[in-house]
Amino acid sequence: MRRIISLILLIFLLSLSIGCSRDEKLKELSKEEKVEDFNYYINTMKENYCNFDVFYNKYKTEYLDLYEVLKKEIENSNNNQEFYDIMNASISLLQDGHTNLIPPDKIDWCRSTYKSDYQLNVLNDKDLVDKNKKWENYLAQNNNLQSLDKKVNEKIYENNKDNIQTNIIDNEIAYLKVNNFTEFSDEDISKINKLYKEINKYNDYIIDIRGNGGGNNQLWINHIVSPIINKTYESTTYALHKDGKITKDYYAKRGIDLKEINKFPDKDILEKVKNIEDYKYYTEYKLNIYNGNMYKIKQDEKGYSGNIYLLVDRGVFSSSEGFAIFCKDSGWAKVVGNENTGGDGVGIDPIVFKLPNSGLAVRSTAEKGLNKDGSSNLENGTSLDLYMNSLDDLIKYIKNSNLNFSYN
């Protein structure tokens, strides 16, 4: 009898285990569910996304004109893997570094990075959390490319652990290299502070942010600019917005005032904006940086009065782009390189929204950042103050101001 009871108990426990494992598996989406998710994505982007013109200018094709082509691919997808790949490819077509299908294994990272109530409400949604865990397991088993992508990212991270490098070039020029603004360790900050203790011995200072894909604006404000600034520097940027509900809710939650576009302070800037009738609001972002934003500076501290050069390339994006914009707009440093920066440094973090059936999350910009001439910052980046083909050329230029280099 005891053996029979034990057998019955074992069968019961096995059935529970099988039931749990089934619950952990990702349900195959029906064609109707896939199309509904795709339509939700398209409609949400129509209402909130502000950079479709960048795609048009590159391909002479409206992104939304691809709707039927992309929807057909969604309808013909045979399983969840194909649906995921097509959704990912459809969004990636925009080539906007702040707009993407969030990989399920990056949801936790987004939750720790984005702190606004609106974003966290989306990212903490129980249905989203549960389904993305299932997607993560599913993709790990079925998608070798995702596994390869993870390994590549880990290798890149390993190679960039030494985020800050400092040097005195030929005993003449102070030099700082910053690989990213994601996070500064205590060692990183110590390296910068050590350089800054001696900075006034040198008449020229190069800050090299080539290849810096961004991170957190506060790092360059508090640790690079503020400690050596010798007066208040100001920068003002503008962004345009559509009338989407998510946009309005998000900016309200962030305490940012969306102003009616008919009150825009400089109408000449708007003349360059394609389909200006699509935009209903604008935001104004003012940045003032003064000596001692973060540190207590002695009254006799004069800051640094030498020549500052910000060395950039097309890899400069997001918050590092914001650094380039500040330098260009305020005049704190000359923006130097052989091509404009990568762009999208105006404004705040992207919006996040959930696809209703799959539970997958989409990240998207909800503003069009403008340069001073009205052009798209995402598309055109920040223009150069000084053209230099390389770091070596910049060093030669500094050493010999008679060299003939062209200004943009």
C-alpha positions in Angstrom: 0.0 0.0 0.0 2.8 2.4 0.9 4.5 1.6 -2.4 1.2 2.4 -4.3 0.8 5.7 -2.4 4.4 6.6 -3.2 3.8 5.8 -6.9 0.6 7.9 -7.0 2.5 10.8 -5.3 5.4 10.5 -7.7 3.0 10.6 -10.7 1.2 13.6 -9.2 4.5 15.5 -8.7 5.6 14.7 -12.2 2.3 16.0 -13.6 2.9 19.2 -11.7 6.4 19.5 -13.0 5.2 18.8 -16.6 2.5 21.4 -16.2 4.9 24.0 -14.9 7.4 23.4 -17.7 4.6 23.8 -20.2 3.6 27.1 -18.6 7.2 28.2 -18.9 7.2 27.6 -22.7 6.3 30.3 -25.1 3.0 29.9 -26.8 3.0 29.9 -30.6 1.4 33.1 -31.8 -1.4 32.8 -34.3 -1.3 34.7 -37.6 -4.0 37.1 -36.3 -2.0 37.8 -33.1 1.2 38.5 -35.1 -0.6 40.9 -37.4 -2.3 42.6 -34.5 1.1 43.1 -32.8 2.6 44.5 -36.1 -0.3 46.8 -36.6 0.0 48.1 -33.0 3.7 48.8 -33.7 3.0 50.7 -36.9 0.1 52.7 -35.4 2.1 53.6 -32.3 5.0 54.8 -34.5 2.7 56.8 -36.7 1.5 58.7 -33.7 4.8 59.2 -31.9 7.9 58.6 -34.0 9.4 61.8 -35.5 12.3 60.7 -37.8 10.7 58.9 -40.7 12.2 61.6 -42.9 15.7 60.4 -42.2 14.7 57.0 -43.8 13.1 58.8 -46.8 16.2 61.0 -47.4 18.4 57.9 -47.5 16.2 55.7 -49.6 13.7 58.0 -51.3 11.0 55.8 -50.0 8.5 56.4 -47.2 9.0 53.9 -44.4 5.2 53.6 -44.0 4.8 52.7 -47.7 6.5 49.4 -46.8 3.6 48.5 -44.6 2.0 45.9 -47.0 5.4 44.3 -47.8 6.3 43.9 -44.1 2.8 42.8 -43.1 2.9 40.1 -45.7 6.2 38.8 -44.2 4.6 38.8 -40.8 1.6 36.8 -42.1 3.8 34.3 -43.8 6.0 33.7 -40.7 5.9 30.1 -39.7 6.7 30.3 -36.1 7.6 32.7 -33.2 11.3 32.7 -34.3 10.5 34.0 -37.7 8.0 36.5 -36.3 10.6 37.8 -33.9 13.2 38.1 -36.7 10.9 39.9 -39.0 9.7 42.4 -36.3 13.4 43.0 -35.4 14.4 43.6 -39.0 11.4 45.8 -39.7 12.3 48.2 -36.8 16.0 48.0 -37.6 15.3 49.3 -41.1 15.0 52.8 -39.5 18.7 52.6 -38.5 17.9 54.7 -35.5 20.2 53.8 -32.6 17.5 54.7 -30.0 14.7 52.8 -31.8 14.7 49.0 -31.6 12.9 45.8 -30.5 14.3 45.4 -27.0 16.0 41.9 -26.8 14.2 40.0 -24.1 17.5 39.4 -22.3 18.0 43.2 -22.1 14.7 44.0 -20.3 16.4 43.9 -16.9 19.1 46.3 -18.2 16.4 48.7 -19.4 14.6 48.5 -16.1 17.8 49.5 -14.3 18.7 52.2 -16.8 15.4 54.0 -17.4 14.0 55.5 -14.2 10.9 57.5 -15.3 7.6 56.3 -13.9 6.2 55.9 -17.4 9.0 53.6 -18.6 9.0 51.6 -15.4 5.3 51.0 -15.5 5.7 49.5 -19.0 8.9 47.5 -18.1 7.4 46.2 -14.8 4.2 45.1 -16.4 3.7 41.5 -15.2 2.6 40.2 -18.6 5.7 41.8 -20.2 8.0 40.4 -17.6 6.6 36.9 -17.8 6.5 36.7 -21.6 10.0 38.2 -22.1 11.4 35.5 -19.8 9.8 32.9 -22.0 11.1 34.7 -25.1 14.6 34.8 -23.6 14.5 31.0 -23.0 13.0 30.4 -26.4 15.5 32.5 -28.4 18.4 31.0 -26.4 17.4 27.6 -27.7 16.4 28.5 -31.2 18.6 31.5 -32.2 22.3 30.9 -32.6 22.7 34.5 -33.9 21.6 35.9 -30.6 24.1 33.7 -28.8 26.8 34.9 -31.1 25.7 38.5 -30.6 26.0 38.0 -26.8 29.5 36.6 -27.2 30.6 39.5 -29.5 29.2 42.1 -27.0 31.0 40.4 -24.1 34.3 40.5 -26.1 33.7 44.2 -26.9 33.0 45.0 -23.3 36.2 43.1 -22.2 38.3 45.1 -24.6 36.8 48.4 -23.4 37.0 47.8 -19.7 39.8 50.4 -19.5 37.4 53.2 -20.2 39.6 56.2 -19.4 43.1 56.8 -20.7 45.1 59.9 -19.9 48.4 61.1 -21.2 50.7 64.2 -21.6 51.7 64.1 -25.3 55.3 65.2 -25.9 55.2 67.0 -22.6 53.1 69.7 -24.2 49.4 68.6 -24.7 47.0 67.1 -22.1 45.1 64.2 -23.5 42.0 62.3 -22.3 40.4 59.4 -24.1 36.8 58.3 -23.1 35.5 55.1 -24.6 31.9 55.5 -23.3 29.8 57.4 -20.8 27.9 54.4 -19.5 29.6 54.3 -16.2 32.7 55.8 -14.6 34.5 53.6 -12.0 36.3 55.2 -9.0 39.5 54.4 -10.9 38.2 56.3 -14.0 37.3 59.4 -11.9 40.7 59.2 -10.1 42.5 59.3 -13.5 40.6 62.4 -14.6 41.2 64.1 -11.3 44.9 63.4 -11.4 45.1 64.9 -14.9 43.2 67.9 -13.8 45.5 68.7 -10.9 48.2 69.4 -13.5 46.0 70.6 -16.4 47.0 74.3 -16.1 50.6 73.4 -16.9 49.5 72.8 -20.5 48.1 75.3 -23.0 46.2 72.7 -25.0 43.9 69.9 -24.1 42.5 67.1 -26.3 39.4 65.2 -25.3 39.1 62.2 -27.6 35.5 60.7 -27.7 35.8 58.9 -31.1 33.7 55.8 -31.2 31.9 56.8 -27.9 28.3 55.6 -28.3 27.0 57.5 -25.3 25.6 56.6 -21.9 24.9 59.2 -19.2 25.2 63.0 -19.8 25.9 63.6 -16.1 29.3 61.9 -16.4 30.8 64.4 -18.9 29.0 67.3 -17.2 30.2 66.5 -13.6 33.6 64.9 -14.2 35.0 66.4 -17.4 33.5 69.9 -17.9 32.5 71.2 -14.5 35.7 70.7 -12.6 37.8 72.9 -14.9 35.3 75.4 -16.3 36.2 79.0 -15.8 32.8 80.6 -16.3 29.2 79.7 -17.0 28.6 78.1 -20.4 25.2 77.8 -21.9 23.6 75.6 -24.6 20.1 75.6 -25.9 18.6 72.9 -28.1 15.1 72.2 -29.5 13.1 69.1 -30.4 9.8 68.6 -32.2 7.0 66.2 -31.2 3.9 64.6 -32.6 0.5 64.6 -30.9 0.7 60.9 -29.8 -0.9 59.9 -26.5 2.3 58.0 -25.4 4.4 61.1 -26.1 2.1 63.4 -24.1 1.9 61.0 -21.2 5.6 60.3 -21.1 6.7 64.0 -21.2 4.0 64.9 -18.6 5.4 62.1 -16.3 8.9 63.6 -16.8 7.7 67.1 -15.9 8.7 68.4 -19.3 6.5 71.1 -20.9 5.4 70.4 -24.4 4.8 73.8 -26.0 2.6 74.5 -29.0 4.7 74.6 -32.2 3.1 77.9 -33.3 5.0 79.5 -30.4 8.4 78.2 -31.6 10.9 81.1 -31.0 12.7 81.0 -34.4 10.4 80.2 -37.4 13.4 80.2 -39.8 14.7 77.0 -38.1 11.4 75.2 -38.9 11.6 76.0 -42.7 14.1 73.0 -43.1 11.9 70.5 -41.4 10.2 68.1 -43.8 6.4 67.6 -43.2 6.3 70.3 -40.5 2.6 69.8 -40.3 3.1 66.4 -38.6 4.4 68.1 -35.5 2.3 69.8 -32.9 4.7 70.5 -30.0 8.3 71.4 -29.3 10.5 71.3 -26.2 13.4 73.6 -25.3 16.4 72.1 -23.5 18.6 74.6 -21.7 21.9 73.5 -20.2 24.0 75.8 -18.0 27.3 74.5 -16.6 29.4 76.4 -14.2 32.5 75.8 -12.1 31.8 73.5 -9.2 28.6 71.8 -10.4 29.7 68.7 -8.4 32.8 69.7 -6.5 33.5 72.4 -3.9 35.9 74.7 -5.6 38.1 77.2 -3.8 37.2 80.9 -4.3 40.5 81.5 -6.1 40.1 78.6 -8.4 40.3 79.9 -12.0 39.5 76.7 -13.9 41.3 76.0 -17.2 41.8 78.8 -19.7 43.8 76.9 -22.4 42.6 75.6 -25.8 40.2 72.6 -25.7 39.6 70.3 -28.6 36.9 67.6 -28.7 38.0 64.9 -31.2 35.0 63.2 -32.7 33.9 60.8 -35.5 30.7 59.2 -36.8 30.7 56.8 -33.9 29.8 59.6 -31.5 26.2 59.1 -30.5 23.5 59.8 -27.9 25.0 61.4 -24.7 28.5 61.7 -26.3 26.7 63.6 -29.1 25.1 65.7 -26.4 28.7 66.6 -25.3 29.6 67.6 -28.9 26.5 69.7 -29.2 27.3 71.5 -25.9 30.9 72.2 -27.0 29.8 73.5 -30.4 26.9 75.6 -29.1 28.6 77.1 -26.0 32.1 77.4 -27.4 33.6 75.5 -24.5 35.7 73.4 -26.9 36.3 73.2 -30.7 34.7 70.2 -32.3 37.4 68.5 -34.4 37.5 65.5 -36.7 37.2 64.3 -40.3 33.4 63.9 -40.4 30.3 65.0 -38.5 29.3 63.1 -35.4 26.7 60.3 -35.4 23.8 62.4 -33.9 20.8 62.0 -31.7 22.1 63.9 -28.8 19.1 66.2 -28.3 16.4 65.5 -25.7 15.7 62.7 -23.3 15.4 58.9 -23.1 13.2 57.0 -25.6 9.6 55.9 -24.9 8.9 52.2 -24.4 5.8 50.3 -25.4 4.6 46.7 -25.3 3.2 44.7 -28.2 -0.2 43.3 -26.9 0.1 39.6 -27.8 3.8 38.7 -27.9 4.6 40.9 -24.9 7.8 42.1 -26.7 8.9 45.6 -25.9 9.8 48.3 -28.4 12.0 51.3 -27.6 11.6 54.4 -29.7 12.5 58.1 -29.8 9.6 60.4 -29.5 11.2 63.6 -30.7 13.1 65.2 -33.6 16.2 66.8 -32.3 17.2 69.9 -34.3 20.5 71.5 -35.1 20.8 75.2 -35.1 20.1 75.4 -38.8 16.9 73.3 -38.5 18.5 70.1 -39.9 18.0 66.8 -38.1 20.6 66.0 -35.5 20.0 62.3 -35.9 20.6 62.5 -39.6 23.4 65.1 -39.8 25.1 65.0 -36.4 27.1 68.0 -35.2 29.3 69.9 -37.7 33.0 70.4 -37.2 34.7 73.6 -36.1 38.0 72.3 -37.3 38.7 69.6 -39.9 41.5 67.2 -38.9 42.1 63.8 -40.5 43.6 62.2 -37.4 44.8 62.7 -33.9 48.4 63.0 -35.3 47.2 65.8 -37.6 45.6 67.6 -34.6 48.8 67.3 -32.6 50.8 68.7 -35.5 48.3 71.5 -35.9 48.5 72.4 -32.2 52.3 72.4 -32.4 52.4 74.5 -35.5 49.5 76.8 -36.0 50.9 77.8 -39.4 49.8 74.5 -40.9 47.1 75.0 -43.5 43.9 73.2 -42.4 40.4 74.2 -43.5 37.6 75.3 -41.2 34.1 74.2 -41.8 
